[in-house]
Amino acid sequence: MRGQLLEFARPYRRRFLLGVLLLVLTNAFTLLLPWLLRGAIAAIERGAAAAVVGWYATAMIAAALVQAVIRTGSRLTILGASRHIVFDIRNRFFAHLERLGASYFDSHRTGDIMSRGVNDLLLLRSLYGPGVLNLLNTALVFTGGVALMLSLDLTLTLWALAPFPILFLVVSLLSRRVFAQSVAVQEQLGALSTRAQENLSGIQQVKAYVQEEREAAAFRELGAEFRRRSLAMATLRGLMLALIAGFAGLGTLVVLFVGGQHVLAGRMTFADFVAFNATLGLLAWPTVALGWIVNVFQRGVGAMQRIQEVLAAVPDISPAGETGADGPPLDGAIEIRGLTFRFGGAQGAALTDLDLRVERGSRVAIVGEVGSGKSTLVNLLARVYPCPPGTIFIAGEDLAALPVGRVRRSIGYVPQEAFLFSRSLRDNIALGRPDASDEELSRAVALAGLTRDLGDFPDGLETIVGERGFTLSGGQRQRVALARALLTNPRLVLLDDALSSVDADTERGILEALGRDLRGRTCLLISHRFSTLAGADRILVFAAGRIVEDGTHADLLARDGIYARLFRRHLLQERLEEVS
Amino acid sequence: MSRRGKSPAGAPDEEGVLGKAYDARMIGRLWVYVRPYQLLVGLSLAVLFAVSAVQLVQPYLLKRAIDGPIRERRPEELPYWAALFIATLLAEFGLRFAQLYLLERTGQNVVFDLRNAVFSHLQRLPSAFFDRNPVGRLMTRVTTDVESLNEAFTSGLVLILADLAKLVAIVAILLAMDWRLALVTFAVLPPMLLLSWGFRVRIRAAYREVRSRVARLNAFLQEAVSGMRLIQLFRRQAHDYGTFTAINGGHRDAELRGVRYDSAFSAIVDLMGSLTLAGIVWVGGARILGGGVSFGTLVAFIAYAERFFRPLEELSQRYAVMQAAMASSERIFGLLDTPAGIVSPADPVAIRGRLRGEVAFERVSFAYEGGEPVLRDLSFRVGAGERIGIVGWTGAGKSTLIKLLVRLYDVSAGRITLDGVDLRDYRLDDLRRGVGVVLQDPFLFAGTVEANVSLGDPRIGPEAVRRAAAMVRADRFIARLPHGYAEEIRERGVNLSVGEKQLLSFARAIAFDPAVLVLDEATSSVDRATEAAIQQALDVVLRGRTSLVIAHRLVTVQDADRVLVLHHGRLHEAGTHVELMARDEGIYRTLYSLQSATG
């Protein structure tokens, strides 16, 4: 991990070098203050003219001003570098996510990926920024401060520094326990939240079973444990902070008692005594910060590890496949030979020994139960998942060997769930063709049967939709997704139950319009609607990863198999609807 | 920071608004929760003042030690002052610890009560409230808002009081020691406050900007991760990478702006301290030379000046804490002020002995808030001990019947009676104990298997639990669990199968022995063996009580005394299975043939 941490910092090594230089200067000027103070006190002791004291004070003011400027610069340099580094890592993170295939996102929850991209990057920011800054600063303050103190009085320095190792040890010991306890507190807070979440999600049942009071009592118990743990935490933290404060005072005590004796014995001037006290004061905070620094580095390394896990995930599709030579769009003839496909980690095969030929320009409907492999086939065709080589051929070419870009350019795929981005309707539709002209857009909108709906949206095509925007109905969203696919002018259209929320009449209208427009294009559509199925050139019935029936609507009814049974059920349902 | 990080998409707007740091009305309402701990609060305050006092004594001791033994060369006195100094150190250590602990303790106690009050109140709010308020928002009340109040205790109001007291004390001490030197020390105060105020405003604005950029960045990232398949399918990687980099860059630049103000501000605060030091040396030096003050006074002044600046720097931080706390209490009390809605009547009808179990719907209509009517003018009667099947197409209003029967919602018009008494005239608890409910997806509570049957009712002992389990044959799978009846149910029963959960909820119904049982038949498919076990158990459960079974498979209602067919919220047909099958164009018959057609 140290390698990775350094690698991301490397582009900014000059910046860090400058930061170190500025910090050295900052600390030099900081230490100038006790030194000047010493001069001033010595002058007063000598009974020098007030002007001399004034000169020292002026020098102190000048030193302080210069120091303030340099300090600002050093912080800017190093903290700024941390922001640039995090910017780089975040970009890398995003770029890598874009290359990862669907299987990665199937096995990693969004929340987990987000936590790495958000919380872990915050931890890294702390490491590169305040972590590095304070580490360097502490080292420099100690070096300079101790040197100055040694020059003032050797034995007093040893006396004064004696408590520091103990302080450091105690603080680092305690801070480890504080950290462990804070984890325990967070855990209990998590338990408390989970309990509340469960309760609130099932509130109706809680009420129906008259469990309100028991639930409240159980919650109270968890809360009491949380309070107990928080107080244990407060005890540790209180102990640590009180100790730190006490130790800071201990330094003053040593200077007062030992230093006082040195002054009385004439081994030290009073000016040195005051300057020594002032210098010692400068060391207190950096010592305390050490415990914090160690913690920041530990957590930062853990964060780097978690981010590295994402960056190290291998994409399904090789970079060559991603960027391989492009070519003209593929036409929509499909041939599948002996395709067996199994999801990673799954027991059974999703598709078993599938053979299929679809002529260019035909419209093929697919029907079957949930989990019968319909969506898997469509996903493989769109290369959402990588297909085994030599099993799927589009326009006569092995899909697995084709550059992904070319495949996707030729295919218009509308997935089951119509996902809209929180952008304008225009951006959502033009997702694959940001350069599309207004005419092209309105043609796609019209084909998807959206033209009339546009009037209902506050800003027409510029309406912001999605989670944070205008809420579209399920049917509207599906039609937006369809328009999005049609805009790319694909040779092969794949509709994965993509119009399920659109009412049957509208769907029929859309499909008719598509039929006129789709001439020459192949269309594979998964559907449960018989109005849709019946209109197809051919119907495939899927069951348990195989095609069990294949033919036209009339053929399949005549066969009296699964399709015919489904159709009868549909007729009954229709009758039921008519009762009202 | 970590807590905020957990909601990466950024909290909804209402959570972010900050206003007053002190709101007398809110403080007044909070006081109700603080009062039980007023002793603790008083003690905390006392300790806080004591800490300040001890801290203020130390520079004075330093002054006396310098002026006495060191400057006047009286070495024999040095140990005396050192001992005094040690005493103050020990006192500071003990008092500071006590202060930190007591404040946390006060805060935790108050917050504990408040959190329980919020949670208990949530238990009493009507179902309609939960339809309006997403769980996530309510969770924020119970966790984040309550925590921010705790922070108000540990680093808010009380400390502000202590800090102010400390400042006043320092001012007094310095003026008493040497008013001229004191004025020099304070001279830096106006520019310091002005600068501090100016910077704080800018820093806060900068970080507000950062927060809104973070929200945008994370929202974009989240959406990209969720919609990655589309980004790839439509070959938008390069384009979206560009957008992301731009947003990321905007965020970085906002942060850099914040860093700039931050860096300058912290340097300036340091500078003010150094300037004060220089001022004290300059004027103090001249005063020593003129014989006006002693060296000890000079050193003490330097030490006091340091103690003077720290609370000033922290004040603005404490101010922000108080702002957040006020906003949180506003939201918490807003929730606590929401009326409970469905409550027991003031003068409830007492239930003597066991209910007979006669249920009647009299012209009942019902619509969910802002929705279409779900039930329309529905009337039917169920005799004591009768077994009723309720069937209908999805959306016919079947599940709503259950919710009305246990008053999760109240009818919009008409009334429902139990043993001839309007449901609304019973005590809520009595009603819900008299009408048992078994739902489609049986709800399991956090706790043991045994507690999930007895639900903690003292009248249902371990014996009764085992008897009930045996009656529905749940005892067999319970025996196979590693800890048997003491097995902990995890996350609403992930460690149990659907069938097992079902049996457990049947055992619960048996144990409680309600006069009326409403059962929403499970739709999830189970294997044939489990199915048979459930059917058997069902017969046991329904015996000897009025039952309304909402059936999804018509097999279940074939032996019912009567079947009610709901359609679009109205009673469409009623009769026995045989009667209903005799109707040519009936819904029941259609449904029946539909189910047999698909097996």
Interface residues (C-beta under 8 A of the other chain):
Chain A: L33 L37 A40 I41 A43 I44 G47 A48 A50 V53 G54 Y56 A57 T58 M60 I61 A63 A64 L65 Q67 A68 V69 R71 T72 R75 L76 L79 G80 R83 H84 V86 F87 R90 N91 F94 A95 L97 E98 R99 L100 G101 A102 F105 T110 I113 M114 S115 G117 V118 N119 L122 Q186 L189 L192 S193 R195 A196 Q197 E198 N199 L200 S201 G202 I203 Q204 Q205 V206 K207 A208 Y209 V210 Q211 E212 E213 R214 E215 A216 A218 F219 R220 G223 A224 F226 R227 S230 L231 A234 T235 R237 G238 L239 L241 A242 L243 A245 G246 G249 L250 T252 L253 L256 F257 G260 Q261 V263 L264 F270 F273 V274 N277 A278 G281 A382 V384 G405 R408 R409 I411 Y413 P415 F419 F421 S422 L431 G432 P434 G466 E467 R468 R484 T488 R565 L566 R568 R569 L572 Q573 R575 L576 V579 S580
Chain B: M1 S2 G5 K6 P8 Q58 L62 A65 I66 P69 I70 R71 R73 P75 L78 P79 W81 A82 F85 I86 T88 L89 L90 E92 F93 G94 R96 F97 A98 Q99 L100 Y101 E104 R105 Q108 N109 F112 R115 N116 F119 S120 L122 Q123 R124 S127 F130 V135 L138 M139 V142 T143 L217 N218 A219 L221 Q222 E223 A224 V225 S226 G227 M228 R229 L230 I231 Q232 L233 F234 R235 R236 Q237 H239 D240 Y241 F244 T245 N248 G249 H251 R252 E255 L256 V259 R260 D262 S263 A264 S266 A267 I268 D270 L271 S274 L275 L277 A278 G279 V281 W282 G285 A286 I288 L289 G290 F295 V299 I302 E306 W393 I402 K403 V406 L408 L428 D429 R432 R433 V437 L439 F443 F445 A446 G447 L455 G456 E491 R492 H567 H568 H572 E585 I587 T590 L591 S593 L594 A597 T598
